[in-house]
């Protein structure tokens, strides 16, 4: 998620939601296994590494695809986000627009943008998305509850219809949708001054039902496989706040929306063989289970995906993405491993 302070100060926050499921067998090797699966159990071996996510069965072969990045129509985008107030929008510089109500739009490289409403700071101060943070609270919000102003299904349809107004048709998607009620948001609200002290003057004077919202992360899919791409030097999508599209929607409309890039996809007349997930997990186990020290590794995401290289003509290849946390005496850090899904070779992306 991004935040605008005064002019154009960008602060990135991240979130990660994982279901922690750990098991073992009675063999001589400790296997930390997924509990339920659409296909079979996969595992990692070693006392210091656990597989805390469901790994889905993958096909033996997948189609290669090509991607064409969708172009953003700035005029349509401003009309969509600023609405009737579009006439009061000022162009601060080539990439940044702001209206008289302090709603703001920032255009990004590679066909992306983000928008924040005048209320955004209150949401950003209440939604703590970094799993390494002691104030992390994404796991406190429901992923099933329906809010009064719109159902979960309706808000996804609404969001997609809004994007279609700027000629962004996402096609097949996967998404996560969190229900956030105003009384929860009020409870978690925190503001700090430049010296990192609590700033009471910045707190919202009153939270009410108008502030109820959905936090939504959307990823494009093609051939049933999720698409990932880099943005700002990072491979996007592995956490909800870094999905291709992230939005906060209240009864008022968009309180925040960010899109990195969106694509049109087509199959090409070629398929490639895909390594079994266990082969890759065995390599991960071998690399990390023999580390001497107190480090513990929790794999929170392991999946087959298409990687679109937006820095190299939008070339697409199938990869395995392995996202995990390393815990040691100094705290928690994130690790991401990438593998060519066809050869099993480790990749530097």
DARAPE-V794000 format. One line per field, one symbol per residue. ss: DSSP state (H for helix, E for strand, - for the rest). psi: psi as a letter, one per 30 degrees, with the letter a starting at -180 (. if undefined). burial: 1 if it has 24 or more other ideal C-beta (glycine too) atoms within 12 Angstrom, else 0. A space follows every 50 residues. Layout:
ss=???
psi=???
burial=???
//
This chain:
ss=---E-----E--------------------EEE---------EEE---EE E---------EEEEEEEEE----HHHHHHHHHHHHHHH-EE----EEE-- ---EEEEEHHHEEEEE---HHHHHHH-----------HHH-E----E--E -HHHHHHHHHHHHH--------EEEEEEEE-HHHHHHH---E-----E-H HH------HHH-EEEEEEEEEE--EEEEEEE--EE----HHH--EEEEEE --EEEEEEE---EEEEEEEEEEE---HHHHHHHHHHHH-------EEEEE EEEEEEEEE-----EEEEEEEEEEEEEE--EEEEEEEEEE-----EE--
psi=klkkjccikkkklllkkkjjjkllagafkkjjlkellfdlklllkkfgkl jhlkklkllfllkkllkjkkkkjeeeeeeeefbfgefgkkjeaffkkkaf fgkkkkkllhglllkklffeeeefffjjfjffkfgkgfffkkgfkklefk leeeeeeeeeeeeffggjjfbklllkjkkjleeeeeefkkkkafgglkjf fflkekkafffklkjkkkkllkhgkkklllkhfkjlfflefglekkkkka ffbkfkkkkdlllkkkkliklklkkkeeeeeeeeeeeffgkjagkkkjjf kjlklkjjjffighkklklkkjklkkkaffbklkkkkkkjfeffkkkj.
burial=11110000000111111100100000000011110000001111110111 11111101000101101011010100110111000000100000011110 01111111011111111111111111111110000111011000001011 01001101110110010101101111111111011001110000000000 00010010001111111111111011111110001111111111111111 01111111111111100000000111110111111001100000111111 1111111111000111111111111100000001111111110100001
//
